[in-house]
C-alpha cells in the first residue's frame, strides 16, 4: 500500500509539471506550403551545339515542402520553427546527395517589450529583409547546386535561383518609436572553421553588421536609411596575414503614393570596400561603387484590373552584390545567369485579370553593362557563384533583351497553378556564336 501511494504521488508530481509546462503555451499555430515545379531550361550557357559544348538543356521536377510552427508563450515570448525539404524527383539520398534531408529553415525566439515596451529582440535563424531586398534579403548561405554549362549536362541539386532557403543566423534588436522604427542587426554568415592543412589566419569568419531606420512621414510616404558592414576575415592570403576584406554600404529608400493608385520608390546606395590582394605587406586595394533603383507602378482602375510598372536598376562596375533578393524585378533568366554587378536594367511590366481567378503578367527587359568599356568581373558565374557556362562578355555595352510571360490560376484560396515562359536574346556584348536561352516553369502551390 505504501509503495502504491508513493507511485501515485510520483505520477501526480510528474503530471503537475507536464500540465504546468503545457499551460505556459498560450497559442500554437501550424502552417506551411508545398510547391511542386516542372522546370525546363535550354542554352543557359548561350552557346550553339559544338564538339566542345554538348546539348545544354535540362528538365526536372522539384518539390519544396515547408512546415512552420508558431507558439505564443507568456510575457510576450514567441517561438517560430520552420522545417524545409527541397528535392528533385527521382534522385535518391546518397553520401554526396542530401536530397531527402529536412533542414532547419527558421528557428528563432522573439521577445517583445524586452526590458521596456519599445524594445524587442529576435534571436536565431530568421528572415532579414531591408526595403525592397535591393541589398539585404537572402543570406545565400547554401551550397551552389547547379552547373548546366559545357562541362555538365545535368542539374546536381536544387537550382540556387529557385531555392527557398534565404534565412540568416542573426540577432535583431528593434526599437519601435512609432512612426520611427530602428533595427540593429548582427548575422553570422559563415563560421569557416579552421581546417587542418588549409592556410588561413586565426579568424576567418564572415560577419554582417547593420542598422536600419524607417520613418513614416504619413500614411503615403516613408523613408529608410541604412548602414551595413560585411567583414570577411578569410582573405585567402598566406599565414600571418589576417587582413579582412571589408565592404561598407550606406543607402536610403523612399517609398510613396504621390497620387491615388500610383506607387513609387527610389533607392540609392554607396559602397566602399577594401581588401588585401596578395601577401607581403602591400597596401589595401580600395574600391567604390554606387547603385540605385527606381520603381513606378500604376493601377489603371479599369475593367480586367490592368496594372503597368516601370523599373530601372543600375549597379556600378565594382558593386558587391552582398545578399540581394529581388526575384521578379528583372527577367528570370537574366536574374539567374548574370552577375549582379556592372549592370543596367530597364523593365516594363504589365498585368491584368481577364477573369476573376486568372492573372496574366508580361515582363520585358533591356540590359546593358553599367560602365563603358568594362566587362563583367566574373563572366562565367552569377552572384551565387554558380557557373552556367563558358560564355564571355566583351567591352560592348549591349547585353541582351528578355521577355517573361506568366499566367497564374487561383484554383481555390489554398491552391494556385502557375506557368512561366522566359526568353533571353543575347546582344553584342556576348562574344562568339551565341544562342537564345529559354525556360519554362510550371508550378502548383498549396498553402495551409
N, C-alpha and C positions, 0 to 999 in steps of 0.2 A: 504493500500500500504506500509506503514511504517513497519507494523508488518511482512508483507511478505518479505520485504527487510532484516529485522533483521533475520528472519528464514533462508533465503538463505545464508546470511553471516555466521550464526552459523553452518549450514551444511557444508559450504566450509571450515570453520575453523577446524571442526572435521575431514573432509576428508583429509585436508592437513597433520594432524597428522598421520592419517592412512597410507597415501602414504609415508610419511617420515619414519614411522616405517618399512613399507614393504621394502623400499629402502635400509635399513641397512642390510638386508639379501642378501648376495652375491650368495649363492648356498645352495640348500636343497637336500639331498639325502635320500630316503626312501628305506629300505631293511628289510629283515627278513628271517625266515625259519619256516617250520613246520615239526616236526619229530613225526611219529607215530610208536610205538613199540608194538609188541606182545611178552610177556615175560612168560616163563615157568621155574619154579625153583623147584628142588627136593632135599630134605635131606641136607639143608644148616646147620642143627644142627648136621649132621654127625651121627645120631642115627638110629638104626633099629626101626621099629614099635613095641612098647610095650604098656602095660596098662598106663604107665606114659608118653609116648611120642606118640602122635597121628600122623597120616599121615602128614609129613612135606613137603607139596607141595603147589604151588600157581601158578595160571595162570591169567594174566590180560592184558588188553590193556592200553597203556599210550600215551597221546598226549601232546606234548610240542611245544608251539607256541611262537615265539618271533617277535616283530615288533620294528624296530630301525629307528630313525630319526637323521641325522647328518646335522647341519646347520653351514655354514661358515658366520661369521659376519665380520664387519670391523676391521682393525688394528689387524690382527692375533688372533681374538677371535673366538673360535669354541665351539659349544654346542652339546652334544650327549645325547640322551634319548633312552632307550630300555625298552619295556614292555614285560612281560613274563607271560604265563599261563601254568601250569603243572597240568594235571588232569587224573585221572583214569576213564575209560569209565564206565558208569552205576552208578557212585557214585554222588549223588546229594549234593548240597550245604546245610549244616546244621549249627547249632550253633557251633558244635565241629569240623566240617569238611569244610574247605575253598576251596573246590575242584574247584569252579568256579571263584576264586579270580584272578584278574590281578594285578601282583606285579611289582614294580619298580626295574628292574634288573640293569640298568645303568642310571646314571644321573650326568653328570659332565661337567665342563667348562674347556676348555684347552686354556691357554693364552700363545701363542708363542712370543718369543723375548720380554719377560716381563722385563721391566726396561732396559735391554740391550740384544743384539742379542743372545748370547749363552744360556740364561736363559729362561726356560719355566715352567709353573705352571699348574698343573691339580688338580682340587678340586671337590670332590663329590664321588658318588658311581661309582667305576671303577674297571677294572680288573688289578691285580698286579701279575705278574709272573716273577720270577727271574730264569734265566738259563733254566734248563730242568724241573722246578717245583719240584725239589728234596726236597726243604724246604718250598718255598712260591709259591702259585698258586691258592689256593682255601680257601676262608675265613671260610668255614664250619659254616657260620652264618645262620643256618637254624635248624628247629626242626627235630630231627631224627624221621622218619615216618615209620619205618619198625620193625616188630618183627614176624618172621616166625619160631620161636623155639617151644619148647614143650608147652609153655604157651599160644600160639596163633596159629591159623591156617589160618590167613588172613593178607594181607598187608594193613595196615591202612594208606594210604598216598603214596607219591612217594618214591621209594627206594633211600636212600641217595647216593648210589654209582652211580645212573643214573641221578640225578638232574643236571640241567644246571646252577643253581644259585651258582656262585662262586665269585661274586664281593665283593670288600672291600669298606667300607666307609673310604675314605682316602684323604690325601693331599700328592701330589708327586711333588717334586721340581727337575728339571732336568737341569744339566749343560752339554752342548754339545760342548766339545772342540775336535772335530773330529781329531784323532781317539779315543780319550778318552771321555767316557760318564759317568757322575756321577749322581746317583739318591739318593735323601733323601726322606724317606717315613715315614709318621705317619698314623696309622689307628686305629680307634675306633672299636674294635672287639665286645665288649658287654658293654652296658651302665649300666646294672644291677642296676637300681634304687632301693634305699632302700624301703623295703616293711614293712608295719606295722606288727609287730608280728614276723618278721624274724630277728634273732640275727646276725647282720652284723656290720662291722665298718663303719666309716663315708665315706670311699672311697672304693667302691667295684667293680670298673670298670676293664675291661681287655683292655689293650692298646698294640699296636705293634709299635716299632720304628726300623728303619733300614736304612742302607746306602749300596749302591751297586755301584761298579766302574768297568766298562768294557773297556778294551783296545784292539784294533785290531792291532796286530803286523804286519800283512799283510793281503792279501785277503783270506789266508787259515788258519790263526791262530788267535785266540782271547783268552784273559784271563779275568776272572771276579773274583772279591773278594768282600765279603760282611760281614757285621756285623749286627746282629739282636738282639733285646731285646723284650721279651714278659713279660709284667708286669701284673700279676693277683692279684688285691688288695683284692679280696674276698677269704680269706684263710680258711674260714669255722670255725674259732675259736670263742671263746666266746667274748662278748662285751669288749671293751677296748684293745683288741689285734689286732691292724691293721698292720699285718706283711705281705707284699705282697709275693706271690710266683713268683720268677723271673727265667726266662730261657734265657740265653745268648748263641747265636750261631754265630760262625765265620767260614768262609769257602772260598773255591776257586774252580773255574771251568775252565778247559782248554778245548777248542774245536779246532779241526784242521782237515785239509785234507792233511795228510802227503804225500800221493801219489794219483794219479788220481783214482777217483771212490771209494776211501776209506775215510769214515768219522769216526772220533774217538773223544771221550770225556772222561774226568775223573774229578770227583768232590770229594772233601774231606772236611768234616765239623767236628768241635769240638763243644761240648755243655757243658755249666756249669750252674747248676741250684741250687737254694736253696729255702727252704720253712720251715715254722713253722708248725709242725705236730699237736701239741696239745697246749692248753693254759697253763699258769702257768709260763712263763718266760724261758722255756727250750731253749737251743741253736738251731740254724738253722740246718736243715738236708741238707747236700750238696751232690750233685751227679754230676758225669761227664760221658760223653758218646761221642762216635765217630761214624761217619757214612761215607761211601764212596760208589761211584758208577762209574763203567766204562761201556762204550758203544762202540762197534765196528760194523760198517755197511759197506758192500762191494757190489757194483754193478758189477755183473759178465759180463755185456755188451754182452749178448748172446741173442739168439732167446728166446722169451717169457719173456724177461726182468727180469731174476731172481735176487733177492737181498737176501743176508744172513746177519744175525745180531746176535751178541752175547752180552748179558748184564749181569753184575754181580752187585748185590746190597748187601751191608752189613749195618745193623742197630744194634747199640750197645744195651746192655741189658736194659739200662735206657734211651734210646733215646726218647726225647719228639717229637712226630710226628708233632706238630705245624700245618702247613697249606699246606702240600704237595699236589701235583696234578699230578699224573703220570698214568692215565688210559692207558692201552695198553702196559706198560712196563712189569708188572707182568701179570700172568694169571687172567682172570676176576673174578673167584670165590675166589681165594686167596686174590686178592685186595679188595674184598667185605667183607669177613668174618673174616680175621685175623687182629690182631692189627699190626700197622706199627711200630714195635719195636722188639728188640731181634730177628732179622731175617737175614738169608742169603738166597739169591735168585739167581739162575743161569737160565737164559732164552736164549734158542736157537730158532731163528725165521727164517722163510724163506717165501718169497713171489714171485709170478710170475703172468704173464698176458697171459693165454693161447690164448685169443683173445683180440682184442683191448679194449673192454669195460668191461671186467671181470677181477677182481683181486682176487687171492687166497692167503690166509695167514695162516700159521701154527705157533703156539707158544707153545713150550714145556718148562715146568719149573720144577726145582728141588729145594726143600725148606728144610732148616734146621734152628734150633734155632741159634742165633748169639753167645750165650755164653754157655759153657758147664755147665750142671747141674743147669740150671736156667730155670724155667717155665715162661710163659707169665705173665706179671704183671696184666693183665685183660683178663683172658682166655675166658670169655663169651661175650666180646664186642669188636667190631672193633674200629678204631681210631675216628669214628664219634660218638661213644657212643651207637651204635646200637647193640642190643642183637640178635644174630641169633640162640641161643640155649644153651643147658646145657652141651656142651662138655667141657672137661678139658684137660689140657696139662701136661704131666709128665716131668721128667727131662731127658727123652730121646731126642736126637737131631734131629732125622729124622721126619720131619713134614709131608711132602706129596710130590707127584708129580702131575702135572696138564697138561692138553692139551686143547688148543683152536684151532678151525678150523673156519675160516671166509671167506665168499665169498661176494664180492660187485659187483654190476652191475650198470654201468652208463647208465641209460636208455636214458637220454638226458644230456645236460650240466647243467640242473637245477634239475633233478630228479635222485635219487640214491636209489637202493634197496640193503639191506644187510641181511645176515644170519650168526649167530654165534652159534656154539655148543661148550660147555665147560664142562670139567670133572675134578674133584678133587679126588685123590686117597689117603686117609689118611695113614700116616706112623706110626711107633712105638711110636711116641711122644703122640699120642692121646690114652687116656685110654678108656677101656671098649669095648663094641661091636659096632664097627664103620661101617658106610655105606658110599659108594661113593656119592659125591654130583654132581649134573648135572644141567645145564641150557641151554635153547635155547632162543635166542633173534632174532626176525625178525624185520627189520626196513624199513621204506620208508621215505626219507627226500627230501623235496622240498625247494629250496633256490631261493629267488627273490631279 
